[in-house]
Amino acid sequence: MEIHRIHPELLERQVRVLVVGCGGTGSAVVAGLPYLHQSLVAHGHPGGLHVTVVDGDTISPANCVRQPFARSEIGLNKSIVLVNRLNLFWGLKWEAVPAHLRSGTFISRSYSGDDLRAHIVIGCVDTRAARAIIATGTSGFSAVGYLLDIGNSASSGQFVLGEPQNARNKRSRTRLRTVAELFPEIVDPGLDDDNEPSCSAAAALEKQEPFINSTLAQHALALLARLFRYGTLCYHGGFINLSTGIGSRLPIDTSMWRRLRRRC
């Protein structure tokens, strides 16, 4: 089993984080990021986090059951509501982009044009098509350092921190493999179903149990916190099943990565 060391530049300047999607999981992640920001600053980090949240969805009545939205906010954009709330409470200057991530969007850490800038991208989307867009946007000429994917079914899910193969992360034996590399089916749009979002609270709870999103979000945030606090990781993700109460970690292990890929 290997040890991963944090990219040194993330300890030298403000870290730009891009969160894609702020539904059940994304809203929990966004709500937890100020605590990570405060922790970094308290330990002497030079700039903490600057977070941008991307989501084109508006708040529906069903969202008010298991997502942190009030009925008075129905019809408003999710990302704007969440970011405004956090900025007011914490005195931050984080940004909201009230639009869906488009195919062909370029995500990098230094580009200052019309596209998005990030050192770390956190994907909290619920379709394979959306994951494919994120995977493409963080590879190739992108210089994104890390891609953290969080996904779930009704009562189980995964969080996987990877280093997309791009201009920043060259091919190497120990480069953290992304969720798309370990489980290629997760970015295959042909496997998506065409179910529309649940229009009732009961239907929404049938699709996802109340605490699966927040449980995954907390584990993912704890992984990032350990990376910044200690500078190393011996695992880069995990799997959680609330129906059985069983969880497992994803070690940094090249032989395991090969076995996972051969199974797909």
C-alpha positions as CSV (number, residue, x, y, z in Angstrom):
1,M,0.0,0.0,0.0
2,E,1.3,3.4,-1.0
3,I,1.2,6.9,0.7
4,H,-0.1,9.9,-1.2
5,R,1.4,13.3,-0.5
6,I,-0.5,16.5,-1.0
7,H,0.4,18.8,-4.0
8,P,2.7,21.3,-2.3
9,E,1.2,24.3,-4.1
10,L,-2.1,23.7,-2.2
11,L,-0.2,24.7,1.0
12,E,1.3,27.9,-0.5
13,R,-1.8,29.9,-1.7
14,Q,-5.5,30.1,-1.6
15,V,-7.1,26.9,-2.8
16,R,-9.9,27.2,-5.4
17,V,-12.6,24.6,-5.0
18,L,-15.3,24.0,-7.6
19,V,-18.4,22.1,-6.4
20,V,-20.6,20.8,-9.2
21,G,-24.2,20.1,-8.1
22,C,-25.8,21.2,-4.8
23,G,-28.6,18.8,-4.3
24,G,-28.8,16.4,-1.4
25,T,-25.0,15.6,-1.3
26,G,-23.7,18.8,-2.8
27,S,-25.6,21.1,-0.4
28,A,-24.1,19.0,2.5
29,V,-20.6,19.4,1.1
30,V,-21.0,23.1,0.5
31,A,-22.3,23.6,4.1
32,G,-19.3,21.8,5.5
33,L,-16.6,23.5,3.4
34,P,-16.5,26.7,5.6
35,Y,-15.4,24.5,8.5
36,L,-12.5,23.2,6.4
37,H,-11.7,26.8,5.4
38,Q,-11.7,27.9,9.0
39,S,-9.5,25.0,10.0
40,L,-7.0,25.7,7.3
41,V,-6.7,29.4,8.3
42,A,-6.4,28.5,12.0
43,H,-3.5,26.3,11.2
44,G,-1.7,29.0,9.3
45,H,-2.7,28.3,5.7
46,P,-2.1,31.5,3.7
47,G,-5.5,31.8,2.0
48,G,-7.9,29.0,3.0
49,L,-10.5,28.1,0.4
50,H,-12.3,30.0,-2.3
51,V,-15.4,28.0,-3.3
52,T,-17.5,28.3,-6.5
53,V,-20.8,26.3,-6.7
54,V,-22.3,25.4,-10.0
55,D,-25.9,24.2,-10.3
56,G,-28.7,25.3,-12.7
57,D,-31.5,23.7,-10.7
58,T,-34.2,25.7,-8.9
59,I,-35.7,24.7,-5.5
60,S,-38.8,22.5,-5.7
61,P,-41.2,21.5,-2.9
62,A,-39.7,18.0,-2.8
63,N,-36.3,19.5,-2.2
64,C,-37.4,21.0,1.1
65,V,-37.7,17.5,2.7
66,R,-34.1,16.3,2.7
67,Q,-32.2,19.3,1.4
68,P,-31.5,22.5,3.4
69,F,-34.1,24.7,1.6
70,A,-37.2,26.4,3.0
71,R,-40.6,26.6,1.3
72,S,-40.1,30.4,1.0
73,E,-37.1,29.7,-1.3
74,I,-39.1,27.5,-3.8
75,G,-38.3,28.7,-7.3
76,L,-35.0,30.2,-6.5
77,N,-31.7,28.9,-7.8
78,K,-30.0,26.4,-5.4
79,S,-26.5,27.6,-5.8
80,I,-27.3,31.2,-5.3
81,V,-29.4,30.5,-2.2
82,L,-26.7,28.3,-0.6
83,V,-23.7,30.6,-1.4
84,N,-25.5,33.8,-0.3
85,R,-26.4,32.1,3.0
86,L,-22.8,31.0,3.7
87,N,-21.4,34.3,2.6
88,L,-23.7,36.2,5.0
89,F,-23.1,33.8,7.9
90,W,-19.3,33.4,7.6
91,G,-18.3,36.7,6.0
92,L,-17.0,35.0,2.8
93,K,-16.9,36.0,-0.8
94,W,-17.6,32.6,-2.4
95,E,-19.3,32.5,-5.8
96,A,-22.4,30.8,-7.3
97,V,-22.9,29.9,-11.0
98,P,-26.6,29.4,-11.6
99,A,-26.1,27.1,-14.6
100,H,-25.5,23.4,-15.4
101,L,-22.0,22.4,-16.4
102,R,-22.0,22.2,-20.2
103,S,-20.3,19.7,-22.4
104,G,-17.0,21.1,-23.5
105,T,-16.5,23.2,-20.4
106,F,-12.8,23.6,-19.7
107,I,-11.8,23.5,-16.0
108,S,-8.3,24.5,-14.9
109,R,-6.5,26.0,-12.0
110,S,-5.0,29.0,-13.6
111,Y,-7.0,29.9,-16.7
112,S,-8.7,33.3,-16.3
113,G,-11.0,33.3,-19.3
114,D,-14.7,32.5,-19.4
115,D,-14.3,28.9,-18.1
116,L,-14.0,27.7,-14.6
117,R,-10.9,27.8,-12.3
118,A,-10.2,25.2,-9.7
119,H,-7.4,23.3,-7.9
120,I,-10.0,20.8,-6.6
121,V,-13.3,19.8,-8.3
122,I,-15.9,18.1,-6.2
123,G,-18.6,16.3,-8.3
124,C,-21.9,15.8,-6.6
125,V,-24.0,14.9,-9.6
126,D,-26.6,12.1,-10.0
127,T,-26.2,11.1,-13.7
128,R,-23.5,9.4,-15.6
129,A,-23.7,12.0,-18.3
130,A,-22.9,14.8,-15.8
131,R,-20.0,12.7,-14.5
132,A,-18.7,12.3,-18.0
133,I,-18.7,16.1,-18.5
134,I,-16.7,16.6,-15.3
135,A,-14.3,13.9,-16.3
136,T,-13.7,15.4,-19.7
137,G,-13.4,19.0,-18.3
138,T,-10.7,18.0,-15.8
139,S,-8.5,15.9,-18.2
140,G,-6.4,16.7,-21.2
141,F,-5.1,20.3,-21.1
142,S,-6.7,21.0,-17.7
143,A,-4.5,21.5,-14.7
144,V,-7.0,20.6,-12.0
145,G,-5.1,18.8,-9.2
146,Y,-7.8,16.7,-7.7
147,L,-11.3,15.4,-8.6
148,L,-13.4,14.2,-5.7
149,D,-16.5,12.3,-6.8
150,I,-19.4,11.5,-4.5
151,G,-22.3,9.4,-5.6
152,N,-25.0,7.3,-4.0
153,S,-28.0,5.1,-4.5
154,A,-30.9,4.8,-2.1
155,S,-28.9,3.7,0.9
156,S,-25.3,3.3,-0.2
157,G,-22.6,5.2,-2.0
158,Q,-19.0,6.1,-2.6
159,F,-16.5,8.9,-2.4
160,V,-13.3,8.7,-4.4
161,L,-10.5,11.3,-4.6
162,G,-8.5,11.0,-7.8
163,E,-5.9,12.9,-9.8
164,P,-7.2,13.3,-13.3
165,Q,-4.6,12.6,-16.0
166,N,-4.0,16.0,-17.4
167,A,-1.3,18.7,-17.8
168,R,-0.9,18.8,-14.0
169,N,-1.0,15.1,-13.2
170,K,1.2,13.2,-15.5
171,R,1.0,9.4,-16.0
172,S,2.6,7.6,-13.1
173,R,2.2,4.4,-11.2
174,T,1.0,6.0,-8.0
175,R,-1.2,8.8,-9.5
176,L,-4.5,8.5,-7.6
177,R,-7.0,6.9,-10.0
178,T,-10.3,8.7,-10.5
179,V,-13.7,7.1,-10.1
180,A,-14.1,7.1,-13.9
181,E,-10.8,5.1,-14.3
182,L,-11.7,2.6,-11.6
183,F,-15.4,2.2,-12.5
184,P,-15.8,3.2,-16.2
185,E,-19.5,2.4,-16.2
186,I,-20.0,5.4,-13.9
187,V,-19.4,7.8,-16.8
188,D,-21.3,5.9,-19.5
189,P,-24.4,8.1,-20.4
190,G,-26.0,5.1,-22.1
191,L,-26.6,3.5,-18.7
192,D,-28.5,6.5,-17.4
193,D,-32.3,6.0,-16.9
194,D,-34.7,8.7,-18.0
195,N,-36.5,9.1,-14.7
196,E,-37.6,12.6,-14.0
197,P,-36.8,14.2,-10.6
198,S,-39.3,13.2,-7.9
199,C,-42.1,15.6,-7.7
200,S,-43.3,14.5,-4.2
201,A,-41.6,14.2,-0.9
202,A,-42.5,10.5,-0.6
203,A,-41.1,9.6,-4.0
204,A,-37.9,11.5,-3.2
205,L,-37.4,9.6,0.0
206,E,-38.1,6.3,-1.8
207,K,-35.2,7.1,-4.1
208,Q,-32.8,8.2,-1.4
209,E,-32.9,7.7,2.4
210,P,-32.7,10.9,4.5
211,F,-29.1,10.6,5.7
212,I,-27.1,8.9,2.9
213,N,-26.1,12.2,1.4
214,S,-24.9,13.9,4.6
215,T,-23.0,10.7,5.6
216,L,-21.1,10.6,2.4
217,A,-20.5,14.3,2.5
218,Q,-19.0,14.1,6.0
219,H,-16.7,11.2,5.0
220,A,-15.5,13.1,1.9
221,L,-14.9,16.3,3.8
222,A,-13.0,14.4,6.5
223,L,-10.7,12.9,3.8
224,L,-9.9,16.4,2.5
225,A,-9.3,17.6,6.0
226,R,-6.8,14.9,6.7
227,L,-5.0,15.6,3.4
228,F,-4.6,19.3,4.3
229,R,-3.9,18.7,8.1
230,Y,-1.3,15.9,7.8
231,G,-0.2,16.3,4.1
232,T,-0.6,12.5,3.4
233,L,-3.2,9.9,2.8
234,C,-3.1,6.1,2.9
235,Y,-6.6,5.8,1.4
236,H,-8.4,7.9,-1.2
237,G,-12.0,7.0,-0.8
238,G,-14.5,4.6,0.6
239,F,-17.9,2.9,0.3
240,I,-20.8,3.1,2.7
241,N,-23.9,1.1,3.0
242,L,-26.5,2.4,5.5
243,S,-28.8,-0.6,5.1
244,T,-26.1,-3.0,6.4
245,G,-24.1,-0.6,8.5
246,I,-20.9,-1.6,6.7
247,G,-18.3,0.7,5.3
248,S,-15.0,0.0,3.6
249,R,-12.1,2.2,2.4
250,L,-10.4,2.4,-0.9
251,P,-6.6,2.0,-0.3
252,I,-3.9,3.6,-2.4
253,D,-2.9,0.2,-3.9
254,T,-1.8,-0.2,-7.5
255,S,-2.6,-3.9,-7.5
256,M,-6.2,-3.2,-6.2
257,W,-6.6,-0.6,-8.9
258,R,-5.7,-3.1,-11.5
259,R,-8.1,-5.7,-10.1
260,L,-11.0,-3.2,-10.1
261,R,-10.3,-2.2,-13.7
262,R,-10.2,-5.8,-14.9
263,R,-13.6,-6.5,-13.3
264,C,-15.2,-3.7,-15.4
